[in-house]
Amino acid sequence: MIDRLVEKIRETGAPIVVGLDPMLNYIPEHVRRKAFAEYGETLEGAAEAIWQFNKEIVDKTCDLIPAVKPQIAMYEQFGVPGITAFKRTVDYCREKGLVVIGDVKRGDIGSTSAAYAAGHLGRVQVGGRSYVPFGEDFVTVNPYLGSDGVKPFIDVCKEEKKGLFILVKTSNPSSGEFQDRKIDGRPLYELVGEKVAAWGEDCMGEEYSYIGAVVGATYPEIGKAMRKIMPKSFILVPGYGAQGGKGKDLVHFFNEDGLGAIVNSSRGIIAAYKQEKYAAFGAEAFGDASRAAVEDMTADIADALGNR
Amino acid sequence: MIDRLVEKIRETGAPIVVGLDPMLNYIPEHVRRKAFAEYGETLEGAAEAIWQFNKEIVDKTCDLIPAVKPQIAMYEQFGVPGITAFKRTVDYCREKGLVVIGDVKRGDIGSTSAAYAAGHLGRVQVGGRSYVPFGEDFVTVNPYLGSDGVKPFIDVCKEEKKGLFILVKTSNPSSGEFQDRKIDGRPLYELVGEKVAAWGEDCMGEEYSYIGAVVGATYPEIGKAMRKIMPKSFILVPGYGAQGGKGKDLVHFFNEDGLGAIVNSSRGIIAAYKQEKYAAFGAEAFGDASRAAVEDMTADIADALGNR
């Protein structure tokens, strides 16, 4: 799957991923109204609004981008109907040829991580049959429980040719509270990054490992350091746009080959129609606003990479 | 909710929680057969088997125990039907008067943690209506992202009178890989424990805080140290039984009042009928085997507390 991600990044020229993190207040009034007319102001109505919103954005951007990253919390908050919309979104994006990164940040002790890995990246056995419960291509994983919490995910990746992005340094303001604490003179996130590199050695695609890392765009200097520590790991970079990261901050996350990083934007793309810059599209044409925002983001990153 | 947990522990004399973590191979043949006859060997069939299995165990043990802890991974691995069985289990256990600890180990950046918190402990707004999507009483939370990832959970707890158990030191063999690393001479889990105590100060029930911690039974010496660092925090203690912890290892997790800890057993209770000790019950009476295992576990812990 890492090779497919690399191939699609080369094809599109866009090392970006669209975060499908639909808050209800991002969804234009007319989409919500239609969904509520059919299902009422219910969890099912919310799930339908999310699905219709996602579908339009995917339809309008899928030829420009390699990947999407649905954040499962935004679906899970609407209970079982929300999870159904998550599954529907994953299936639809895969049909459209997109690489799907499930932003699930799961992580537990061994046997429990194995269940999450089977559910999101692999298969489960029911009697004599096997099923693909969610079927993402990559998931994000929380490393706090250590190797035996991560290994079951790696095992499933090997078997199913899937991949991981393991949390190393997150984009939020208080990420440093534990992640930056010094251990033998070096921050915890560096130790986690070294583990990611070590886990990834045994998991190589053609050029890159399918065991990647998450490092926030909001910490460009750390991106630079981590790029060296994990030369063969893809870095998923959240925090572009709404969280404050810009194209020029991102160049150090990439290798000289222009690869090795994939930059996420969620609100900046999916709620583009709400920004002054794209307001002319109007709420009805929110998908076209998202398309324009994808083009601008791709150009911003290409410029920054061209000028380094 | 912490006051209700304390009250129920006093009522039952059992500071224990039954982990509803149903692997399909724990479920007796006759239960699976019946579910598959109705729904086929499908995800729905697996979910039905899980639900029927849980229901019997809950019916046979609910008068003896204060709380249950469904591990969501074991449901999530069966996709949307699995999540439906999780929700059904949560609802049923609450109907039976049990405190429900959702073992979800979620944790993300602020706005995303807020969505998880709303989904599992709070309410979501859809147009003019509000819904309780999953409705657990407590959830487990992963602290790796720092305060701003945890605070949204605390905010919902304050509003809804719910509670948290934050991962401090987990029960698995490689938990030390990051959690034990020394920062200014002290292990990371101690810093996390201090944060738990600090977050909890502002969240007091009558005697205990509703911001608790997870510390594995497999590390009794650490339990002793953490008990001092977090005197007002309840400690959820996984790892009893199948993972190797015994009653006498657990005394240091408790305060002198006999409170302050709640010990989880999953496989040891729900798959008791598979152990030699309870084999005489037979697979048909698996619920009675679980009841006997609960009685034995309660006695083991009471003995240990009595003899300290």
Interface residues (C-beta under 8 A of the other chain):
Chain A: D21 M23 L24 R32 F36 E41 T42 L43 G45 A46 Q71 A73 M74 E76 Q77 F78 G79 V80 G82 I83 T84 K87 K105 R106 G107 D108 I109 G110 S111 T112 S113 A115 Y116 A118 G119 H120 V124 Q125 V126 G127 G128 R129 Y131 P133 F134 N142 P143 Y144 L145 G146 S147 D148 G149 L167 T170 S171 N172 P173 S174 S175 G176 E177 F178 Q179 R181 K182 I183 D184 L188 L191 V192 K195 P238
Chain B: D21 M23 L24 R32 F36 E41 T42 L43 G45 A46 Q71 A73 M74 E76 Q77 F78 G79 V80 G82 I83 T84 K87 K105 R106 G107 D108 I109 G110 S111 T112 S113 A115 Y116 A118 G119 H120 V124 Q125 V126 G127 G128 R129 Y131 P133 F134 N142 P143 Y144 L145 G146 S147 D148 G149 L167 T170 S171 N172 P173 S174 S175 G176 E177 F178 Q179 R181 K182 I183 D184 L188 L191 V192 K195
